[in-house]
């Protein structure tokens, strides 16, 4: 079974999130910008992937459609690992990480989808699935307003979520969430690299009473592993990081600094399923917990669920706490009482809805 074509499909799906508008990189973030990767074989089988593309859609598409096809077309799907190696070597001239690896991630996910479909198994089953249902945590967006954070925390708990993640940089919204959640609901805080190390040392002591399950990406730059290790040691607070890392090599560098308790590979960024699995192996050797990053609603969502389903460890699934106007996979992206059912169809479990693709597809 050989690869006959590859296509990048851009989608733009509006969403609501229960709070004020979100300014991100100078833009008002109101749409999910998704790049689907469609890989077709000479026997007509189609695999689907997703490349991370929020605020960088055109650049990611260019890498997929202009740089990848000469390596891909004509190759056997079963040669997936060699293909990934050739793509990383061939595309490193344009950046070893970032946009290049986002594109490679989407391609890799599509090839794994094809491999599992050819085996007539779900990806999780092919990897040795242990779990059919995953606990999910509500990953709230950044609201800044303590009242809104409290409202959204209460709303998520009412919907059955047993874990809450915040995206805030000030202590007041975190304290508001803790007051609503009580002492039993774990709360995680993602700072998105907003603090310098000196700022972190001013704010973190104010958060000790919030009993954070983990503190995520607290300092800039994210590769300042020494600073992460310092915070971890001085305050005894669990540290999580890795959503912006690409390949297992970057994770290995972070682990060498004794910087984190939770590693957060993002399957649409790290290099796809191939690199994700290598990160898991590193984590097991180092006895570091895995907490995958998954704020997306395309095939990356399903790939993450399938990967977690095959892990022995108890790992929660990150569900971005927003409501897209349309879903590529129907209600499969919606946890029930805080639990996510892992689709058990061949490949990633489900194919994206062609009607949603048609309605929300952007013209190139």
Secondary structure by P-SEA (a helix, b strand, c coil): ccccbbbbbbbbbbbbccccccccccccccccbbbbbbbbccccbbbbbcccccccaaaaaaaaccccccccccccccaaaaaaaaaaaaacccccccaaaaaaaaaaaaaaaaaaaaacccccccccccccbbbbbbbccccccaaaaaaaaaaaaaacccbbbbbcccaaaaaaaaaaacccbbbbbbccccccaaaaaacccccccccccccccccccccaaaaaaaaaaaccbbbbbccccccaaaaaaaaaaccccbbbbcccccccaaaaaaaaaaaaaacbbbbbbbccccaaaaaaaaaaaacccbbbbbbcccccccccccccccccccbbbccccccccccccaaaaaaccccc
